[in-house]
Amino acid sequence: MPRIPNFKEIIARSPLVFVIGVAGDSGSGKTTFTNAIRQIFGPDLVATITLDDYHRYDREERRRLGVTPLNPDANNLVQLETDVARLKEGRAIQKPVYNHETGTFGLPVPFASKKIIILEGLHTLFTPRLRELLDFSVFVDPDPEVKHAWKRRRDTEGRGYSSAEVTEEISLRGKDYETYIAPQRCHADAVIRIGNSRYGDEKGEAENVYRISLLQHRMDQKVTDVDLSIDLYSLLSFHDHAFMIEFSTEDVACARMRALTFDGAMNYGTVRKLETSIEQQTGVHPIAIFENRVTVTATDLVQLILSWRIIHWRIFLQDRI
């Protein structure tokens, strides 16, 4: 059997810098859904920019001015556009640094371009120029109760906020979210919706089990060798976990999108077959992101399927060079 070219090697030699944009509210889980890309291709090929580094004001200045980070005027989006354009050309930048623990800025740091750049932040899809620079875009859209619980846990445990400060910020941010952040759904190639599990709200915090929907536009390019088959014998004989798979068509902001929804926990073998499919398409061996796991969640499945979609588009762009 002829050897499938290792796509990591192809990317490393390619002049193309592939930019992935992930938008959504603060604490919405943006980093989670691109982790598979980072793990598959590794730090030699992938670099991530957090758009919080492009805040215009520090925490005290925002408090004094009465603005939230969701307001685009509180962010230096022009510098962001310039920096992303330089990175896309393969050039290094001096990236600003925002320290979440202190709420202040550090000194800029050198930041080298990589073959895959992931942008994560509030305004990733906000300006026409940013959208023009992106090769693939995602909007992460948790239900409010899920998002607020995540934000409260993250900001109090990892960013030095008091619970009262988080409550105040959630209240202040609501209008800005609807005005500036939510409309970015219209510009995304994929939207990820996150809700509490139908098997119990408590499963989220206790087991990281949520109801996750991956919504996408119809694909113009053919996708082959995607194996998401389920072993019914194993399911009926050995499976101890409840899970659900659903397909539907839903309205998302200004478009109708196809939605693939997962809920619950599944045996790892289900995901391993999809990992094998990615290996076959890319020549990257082994891909075992969830290795040694007995079960995987809906979050894990959507993370892997989204990664396959991104890889498929990157392969399509490579063939056009």
C-alpha positions in Angstrom: 0.0 0.0 0.0 1.5 3.4 -0.9 2.5 5.6 2.0 0.1 8.5 2.7 2.1 11.7 2.8 2.5 13.0 6.4 0.4 16.2 6.3 2.5 17.7 9.1 5.5 17.5 6.8 3.5 19.0 4.0 2.3 21.9 6.2 5.9 22.5 7.5 7.2 22.9 3.9 4.2 24.9 2.7 4.4 28.7 2.4 0.7 29.0 3.5 0.0 30.3 7.0 -3.5 29.0 7.9 -5.4 31.2 10.4 -8.2 29.9 12.5 -10.5 32.4 14.3 -12.5 31.4 17.4 -14.9 34.0 18.7 -17.2 34.1 21.7 -17.8 35.6 25.1 -15.2 35.5 27.8 -15.2 32.1 29.6 -17.2 30.4 26.8 -14.8 27.5 26.2 -13.1 28.9 23.1 -9.8 27.2 23.9 -11.3 23.8 24.4 -12.6 23.3 20.9 -9.2 23.9 19.2 -7.1 21.8 21.6 -7.2 18.9 19.2 -5.6 21.0 16.5 -2.8 21.9 18.9 -2.3 18.3 19.9 -2.4 16.9 16.4 0.1 19.3 14.9 2.1 20.3 17.9 3.8 23.5 19.1 6.3 23.6 16.2 3.5 24.2 13.8 0.8 25.9 15.9 0.7 29.2 17.8 -2.2 30.7 19.7 -3.0 34.4 20.2 -5.4 35.4 22.9 -7.1 38.7 21.9 -7.2 39.8 25.5 -3.6 40.9 24.9 -5.0 43.6 22.6 -7.1 45.3 25.3 -6.7 49.0 25.1 -7.2 49.6 28.9 -6.2 47.7 32.0 -8.7 46.6 34.6 -8.6 49.7 36.7 -8.9 52.0 33.6 -11.9 50.0 32.4 -13.5 50.3 35.8 -12.9 54.1 35.9 -14.2 54.6 32.4 -17.2 52.3 32.9 -16.5 50.2 29.8 -16.2 46.4 29.5 -13.7 44.5 27.3 -16.7 43.5 25.1 -16.8 47.0 23.7 -14.6 47.1 20.6 -13.4 50.6 21.5 -11.8 49.1 24.6 -9.5 47.0 22.3 -6.8 47.9 19.8 -8.3 46.0 16.9 -6.3 48.0 14.3 -3.0 46.8 15.8 -4.5 43.3 15.9 -5.3 43.4 12.2 -1.8 44.6 11.4 -0.2 41.9 13.5 -2.3 39.1 12.0 -1.5 40.3 8.5 2.2 40.2 9.3 2.0 36.7 10.8 0.0 35.6 7.7 3.0 36.8 5.7 5.3 34.7 7.8 6.8 37.6 9.7 7.3 38.0 13.4 5.6 40.6 15.6 6.0 42.2 19.0 2.9 40.9 20.7 1.3 42.9 23.6 0.8 41.1 26.9 -2.2 41.4 29.2 -1.8 39.8 32.7 -5.2 38.4 33.9 -4.0 37.9 37.4 -3.1 41.5 38.0 -5.3 43.1 35.3 -2.3 45.1 34.0 -0.1 45.0 30.9 3.4 43.5 30.7 6.1 44.3 28.2 5.5 43.2 24.6 7.2 39.9 23.6 8.6 38.6 20.3 6.1 36.3 18.7 7.1 34.2 15.7 4.7 33.2 12.9 3.8 29.5 12.7 2.1 27.5 9.9 -1.2 27.4 11.9 -2.2 30.5 13.9 -5.2 30.2 16.2 -6.9 33.5 17.3 -9.2 33.3 20.3 -11.1 36.2 21.7 -14.1 38.4 21.9 -13.8 40.2 18.6 -12.1 37.6 16.4 -14.8 38.0 13.7 -15.7 41.7 14.4 -14.1 43.6 11.6 -14.2 42.9 7.8 -10.4 43.0 7.8 -10.1 40.3 10.5 -12.6 38.1 8.7 -10.7 38.5 5.5 -7.5 37.3 7.2 -9.1 34.1 8.6 -9.2 30.8 6.7 -11.7 29.1 9.1 -13.9 30.6 11.8 -15.8 29.3 14.8 -18.3 30.9 17.2 -18.6 29.3 20.6 -22.1 29.9 22.0 -22.9 28.4 25.4 -26.3 28.9 27.1 -26.2 31.8 29.6 -26.4 29.6 32.7 -23.5 27.4 31.5 -21.4 30.4 30.4 -21.9 32.3 33.7 -21.1 29.2 35.8 -17.8 28.7 33.8 -16.9 32.4 34.0 -17.5 32.5 37.8 -15.3 29.5 38.4 -12.5 30.6 36.1 -12.4 34.2 37.3 -12.5 33.5 41.0 -10.1 30.5 40.9 -7.7 31.6 38.2 -7.9 35.4 37.7 -8.1 36.9 41.2 -11.7 38.2 41.0 -14.0 38.1 44.0 -17.4 36.5 43.5 -19.1 39.9 43.9 -16.8 41.3 41.2 -17.8 38.5 38.8 -21.5 39.1 39.5 -21.1 42.8 38.8 -19.2 42.2 35.6 -21.7 39.6 34.3 -24.5 42.2 34.8 -22.5 45.0 33.1 -21.5 42.8 30.1 -25.0 41.6 29.1 -25.9 44.5 26.8 -22.4 44.7 25.2 -22.5 40.9 24.5 -25.8 41.2 22.5 -24.5 44.4 20.7 -21.0 43.4 19.8 -20.3 39.7 20.3 -23.4 37.7 19.5 -23.8 39.2 15.9 -20.4 37.6 15.0 -22.3 34.3 14.7 -23.4 35.4 11.3 -19.8 35.3 10.0 -18.7 31.9 11.4 -18.1 28.8 9.4 -19.2 26.8 12.4 -21.1 27.5 15.5 -20.8 25.4 18.7 -23.8 25.5 21.0 -23.4 24.3 24.6 -26.2 23.5 27.0 -26.8 21.5 30.1 -27.1 17.8 29.6 -30.5 16.3 29.2 -29.4 13.6 31.6 -29.1 16.2 34.4 -27.7 19.8 34.9 -25.4 18.5 37.6 -23.4 16.4 35.2 -21.7 19.5 33.8 -19.6 20.4 36.7 -19.4 16.8 38.1 -18.5 14.9 34.9 -18.0 17.6 32.2 -21.0 16.2 30.4 -23.0 18.8 28.4 -25.2 18.8 25.3 -23.0 20.0 22.4 -24.2 21.0 19.0 -21.9 21.5 16.0 -23.7 23.7 13.5 -22.1 24.1 10.0 -23.0 25.3 6.6 -23.3 22.8 3.8 -19.8 21.8 2.6 -19.0 22.3 -1.0 -16.0 20.0 -1.0 -16.6 16.3 -0.7 -15.6 14.7 2.7 -14.5 11.1 2.5 -13.5 8.4 5.0 -15.3 9.9 8.0 -16.1 7.0 10.2 -18.4 7.6 13.1 -20.0 4.1 13.2 -21.3 2.6 16.4 -20.8 -1.0 17.3 -24.3 -2.0 18.2 -23.2 -5.3 19.8 -20.9 -3.3 22.2 -23.6 -0.8 22.8 -26.2 -3.3 23.7 -23.9 -5.6 25.7 -21.3 -3.5 27.4 -22.2 0.1 27.3 -23.2 1.5 30.7 -23.5 5.2 29.8 -26.5 7.1 28.3 -25.8 9.2 25.2 -27.6 10.8 22.4 -26.8 11.7 18.7 -29.2 13.9 16.8 -29.1 15.6 13.4 -31.3 18.7 12.6 -31.4 21.9 10.7 -31.6 25.1 12.8 -31.7 28.8 12.3 -28.5 30.6 13.6 -28.7 34.4 13.4 -28.8 35.0 9.7 -28.5 31.5 8.3 -29.9 28.0 8.4 -27.2 25.5 9.4 -27.0 21.8 9.8 -26.7 20.7 13.4 -25.0 17.6 14.8 -25.8 17.2 18.5 -24.2 14.9 21.1 -25.1 14.5 24.7 -23.8 12.1 27.4 -20.7 9.9 27.6 -19.5 7.2 25.1 -17.0 4.5 25.1 -13.6 5.6 23.9 -13.7 3.1 21.0 -16.3 5.4 19.2 -13.8 8.3 19.1 -10.9 6.0 18.3 -12.5 5.2 14.9 -12.7 8.9 14.1 -9.1 9.4 15.1 -8.2 6.6 12.7 -10.1 8.4 9.9 -8.0 11.5 10.6 -4.8 9.4 10.5 -5.8 8.0 7.2 -6.5 11.4 5.7 -3.4 13.2 7.1 -0.8 10.5 7.4 -0.2 11.7 11.0 0.3 8.6 13.2 -0.8 8.1 15.9 -3.6 10.5 16.7 -4.7 9.4 20.2 -5.9 12.6 21.8 -8.1 10.8 24.3 -5.9 7.7 24.8 -6.2 5.8 28.1 -9.7 7.3 28.6 -12.5 4.8 29.3 -15.2 7.2 28.1 -15.4 10.4 26.2 -17.9 13.2 26.4 -19.9 15.2 23.8 -17.3 17.9 24.1 -14.6 15.5 23.1 -16.5 14.3 20.1 -17.3 17.7 18.8 -13.7 18.8 19.4 -12.5 16.0 17.2 -15.1 16.4 14.5 -14.4 20.1 14.3 -10.7 19.4 14.0 -11.4 17.0 11.1 -13.4 19.7 9.3 -10.6 22.3 9.8 -8.0 19.8 8.6 -10.1 19.0 5.5 -10.3 22.6 4.6 -6.5 23.0 5.1 -6.0 20.0 2.7 -8.3 21.7 0.2 -6.3 25.0 0.3 -3.0 23.1 0.0 -4.2 21.4 -3.2 -4.9 24.9 -4.6 -1.4 26.2 -4.1 
